Amino acid sequence: MDGKVYRNRGEYVFETLKREILDLVLKPGQAISENEICARFEVSRTPVREALRRLQEQGFVHTIPYSGTCVTRLNLGEIRQMIYMRVAVELMVMRDFMKEATLFQFEEIRHQIRLQELLIRQADFEPEQFYQMDARMHAIWFESTGKERLWEVIQAQQLHYTRFRMLDFVTETDFTRIIHEHSGLLKLMEQQEEKGLEEALKKHLYISMTRMKHAIEVEYKEYFE
């Protein structure tokens, strides 16, 4: 097991499989074998069935009678709604941040952007690492304005949106573009450019739908409902 303390083996199996689903280690639509999980974690069927039951309750897997258990596929309709909601909420938060932020908080964002630049210079960096850095940067303006709960709500939309974002980073070939967009958002907030900020945020959050159109329709078609 990893360094985290788990209440029991069932929780460990559940948390591990959930993380692998979110990170696309377990692909949308992929079959999950109860026997293979038992062998992998060296546990009996009881904790494995408990883990699969919890995953099914949360929508990460579904069971087909007489067939088996599969990872749920992505729902594009829900993903589009999540992006729409995020644009509306995050724009309001960023407007508040522009008015309230200290020089230190602006510098914290600039620091996160520098970390992103350093990361992509590494030949073996993982998309999941960039995803975490990206999330940390966006979280700053929520936390700085006392709206941590809103960020938690956004982050909790894991079933479809988080996996879509991970697929976005897995298929991305130009991380410098993303970093450039982050720098642009920072500059607009520093200059109090509300109108420009709205357009830049929309472009930043919606571009994956356009960039990944071919991947969604062809290369990763089996990932979607």
HUBEL-V86938 format. One record per run of one state. SS is the DSSP state (helix for helix, strand for strand, loop for the rest). FROM is the first residue (numbers start at 1). LEN is the number of residues. If there is no record, write none. Layout:
SS/FROM/LEN
SS/FROM/LEN
This chain:
loop/1/8
helix/9/14
loop/23/8
strand/31/2
loop/33/1
helix/34/8
loop/42/3
helix/45/13
loop/58/3
strand/61/4
loop/65/3
strand/68/4
loop/72/2
strand/74/1
loop/75/1
helix/76/25
loop/101/2
helix/103/18
loop/121/6
helix/127/18
loop/145/3
helix/148/8
loop/156/2
helix/158/14
loop/172/3
helix/175/16
loop/191/3
helix/194/18
loop/212/1
helix/213/7
loop/220/1
helix/221/3
strand/224/1
loop/225/1
